[in-house]
Amino acid sequence: MAKVVVTGGAGFIGSHIVDKLLARNHEVHVIDDLSSGSRDNLAHASTVTLHVLDIRSQEAKEAVERLSPDFVVHAAAQVSVRISMDQPALDTELNVTGLVNILSGLKDRKGSHVVFLSSGGAIYGEQVAFPAKEDHPIKPESVYGLSKRVGEEYLEFWSRTWGVTSTSLRLSNVYGPRQNPHGEAGVVAIFCERLLANKSITVNGTGKQTRDFVYVEDVAEAVGRAVDTRCIGEFNIGTSKETTVTHLAEELRALTAPTAEILYSEAKPGEQMRSCIDNSAAKEKLSWSPKVDFGQGLRHTVAWYGTKK
Ligand SMILES: NC(=O)c1ccc[n+]([C@@H]2O[C@H](COP(=O)([O-])OP(=O)(O)OC[C@H]3O[C@@H](n4cnc5c(N)ncnc54)[C@H](O)[C@@H]3O)[C@@H](O)[C@H]2O)c1
């Protein structure tokens, strides 16, 4: 049993990670300011200790020092591409300074290991190869993608300088239960909620843009494998499959409100045309592969949002 701090553990992906870590009998502490996460996401996890703190604060750094964990899973972040383009300094403050503050609490803890939730959807930028491997050129189209790459660089520095090793998981587009449908990110959640209320949905752009949709429990399992193996480096966590946003919209409509309208609007700045990442390195080094196929994942997700209506 190890002691694990999960920043952002009250959020969508973070709370599923907490579930996976508890299932492996780890002692779990969550640091979260509840800005987009919620206590409800952890209501079933009675053994978790929640520290309501901002990752940028001195208190959060001291909490990490005091807890002296074996692992930190860093999931707390500003997650919206659009906000990162409108407010670049805010994105940097949360995603870079916040990470560095948490890492500062680990400086004297050689041998501890960080699992960082990076983004395979955002750091490669407009891809030149499909699916993208980890050595694909890195040219983020958004400040959000840039902040994730900078985070990976800080981790590499911490490892080289202070012996705090790390695994960066470059996630594709994650979907599933507990995703916030009111945020800027999370097209599956946004569509689900509107369709279940029998409302029209709006696709930004032509709908021909593609994404690599990975189910949240598969992502949580990848974090579990990173903790089990302490595998060092960057790994894509996705399905290696491309799905158009129009296909997603049509599949969800068929499952929920077959007569609802699908509308189209202007594409948003910072959004890529095609995104799909190669998961073969994670298969080989983390013994991880996605288990939930797209149709099955959408059905689970729709069923969960159905219970929230
Ligand atoms: N959702 C995706 O498709 C996706 C894809 C790639 C990477 N990621 C990364 O995964 C991580 C989790 O994303 P998510 O989709 O679960 O988003 P989320 O908004 O549900 O989770 C983020 C959590 O961080 C917390 N948080 C935000 N700012 C904080 C602060 N200053 N101090 C403390 N806590 C703070 C929020 O309250 C929330 O609980 C993020 O790092 C995100 O960049 C997500």
The ligand as an SDF file (V2000), in Angstrom:
LIG
                    3D

 44 48  0  0  0  0  0  0  0  0999 V2000
  -11.0520   15.7690  -20.1230 N   0  0  0  0  0  0  0  0  0  0  0  0
  -10.1630   15.5200  -21.0970 C   0  0  0  0  0  0  0  0  0  0  0  0
  -10.5430   15.1270  -22.2130 O   0  0  0  0  0  0  0  0  0  0  0  0
   -8.6820   15.6770  -20.8390 C   0  0  0  0  0  0  0  0  0  0  0  0
   -7.7980   15.3970  -21.8820 C   0  0  0  0  0  0  0  0  0  0  0  0
   -6.4370   15.5440  -21.6570 C   0  0  0  0  0  0  0  0  0  0  0  0
   -5.9690   15.9180  -20.4120 C   0  0  0  0  0  0  0  0  0  0  0  0
   -6.8560   16.1980  -19.4180 N   0  0  0  0  0  0  0  0  0  0  0  0
   -6.3240   16.6100  -18.1170 C   0  0  0  0  0  0  0  0  0  0  0  0
   -6.8890   15.8040  -17.1020 O   0  0  0  0  0  0  0  0  0  0  0  0
   -6.9880   16.5610  -15.8890 C   0  0  0  0  0  0  0  0  0  0  0  0
   -8.3850   16.4620  -15.3040 C   0  0  0  0  0  0  0  0  0  0  0  0
   -9.3040   17.0450  -16.2280 O   0  0  0  0  0  0  0  0  0  0  0  0
  -10.8890   16.8480  -16.0840 P   0  0  0  0  0  0  0  0  0  0  0  0
  -11.4300   16.7290  -17.4520 O   0  0  0  0  0  0  0  0  0  0  0  0
  -11.1920   15.8020  -15.0810 O   0  0  0  0  0  0  0  0  0  0  0  0
  -11.3220   18.2880  -15.5600 O   0  0  0  0  0  0  0  0  0  0  0  0
  -12.0910   18.7220  -14.2130 P   0  0  0  0  0  0  0  0  0  0  0  0
  -12.3130   20.2030  -14.3620 O   0  0  0  0  0  0  0  0  0  0  0  0
  -13.2580   17.8620  -13.9550 O   0  0  0  0  0  0  0  0  0  0  0  0
  -10.9940   18.4460  -13.1100 O   0  0  0  0  0  0  0  0  0  0  0  0
  -10.0630   19.3830  -12.6720 C   0  0  0  0  0  0  0  0  0  0  0  0
  -10.0790   19.3760  -11.1640 C   0  0  0  0  0  0  0  0  0  0  0  0
   -9.0660   20.2700  -10.7200 O   0  0  0  0  0  0  0  0  0  0  0  0
   -9.6180   21.1020   -9.7070 C   0  0  0  0  0  0  0  0  0  0  0  0
   -8.8830   22.3710   -9.7540 N   0  0  0  0  0  0  0  0  0  0  0  0
   -8.8790   23.3030  -10.7490 C   0  0  0  0  0  0  0  0  0  0  0  0
   -8.1140   24.3380  -10.4150 N   0  0  0  0  0  0  0  0  0  0  0  0
   -7.6090   24.0520   -9.1840 C   0  0  0  0  0  0  0  0  0  0  0  0
   -6.7550   24.7560   -8.2880 C   0  0  0  0  0  0  0  0  0  0  0  0
   -6.2580   25.9650   -8.5900 N   0  0  0  0  0  0  0  0  0  0  0  0
   -6.4450   24.1700   -7.1140 N   0  0  0  0  0  0  0  0  0  0  0  0
   -6.9550   22.9640   -6.7690 C   0  0  0  0  0  0  0  0  0  0  0  0
   -7.7800   22.2590   -7.5670 N   0  0  0  0  0  0  0  0  0  0  0  0
   -8.0960   22.8020   -8.7670 C   0  0  0  0  0  0  0  0  0  0  0  0
  -11.0760   21.2620  -10.0550 C   0  0  0  0  0  0  0  0  0  0  0  0
  -11.8990   21.6280   -8.9520 O   0  0  0  0  0  0  0  0  0  0  0  0
  -11.4020   19.8600  -10.5650 C   0  0  0  0  0  0  0  0  0  0  0  0
  -11.8010   19.0150   -9.5120 O   0  0  0  0  0  0  0  0  0  0  0  0
   -6.5480   17.9910  -16.2450 C   0  0  0  0  0  0  0  0  0  0  0  0
   -5.2000   18.1410  -15.9030 O   0  0  0  0  0  0  0  0  0  0  0  0
   -6.7080   18.0390  -17.7520 C   0  0  0  0  0  0  0  0  0  0  0  0
   -5.8650   18.9910  -18.3360 O   0  0  0  0  0  0  0  0  0  0  0  0
   -8.2040   16.0870  -19.5930 C   0  0  0  0  0  0  0  0  0  0  0  0
  1  2  1  0
  2  3  2  0
  2  4  1  0
  4  5  1  0
  4 44  2  0
  5  6  2  0
  6  7  1  0
  7  8  2  0
  8  9  1  0
  8 44  1  0
  9 10  1  0
  9 42  1  0
 10 11  1  0
 11 12  1  0
 11 40  1  0
 12 13  1  0
 13 14  1  0
 14 15  2  0
 14 16  1  0
 14 17  1  0
 17 18  1  0
 18 19  2  0
 18 20  1  0
 18 21  1  0
 21 22  1  0
 22 23  1  0
 23 24  1  0
 23 38  1  0
 24 25  1  0
 25 26  1  0
 25 36  1  0
 26 27  1  0
 26 35  1  0
 27 28  2  0
 28 29  1  0
 29 30  1  0
 29 35  2  0
 30 31  1  0
 30 32  2  0
 32 33  1  0
 33 34  2  0
 34 35  1  0
 36 37  1  0
 36 38  1  0
 38 39  1  0
 40 41  1  0
 40 42  1  0
 42 43  1  0
M  CHG  2   8   1  16  -1
M  END
$$$$
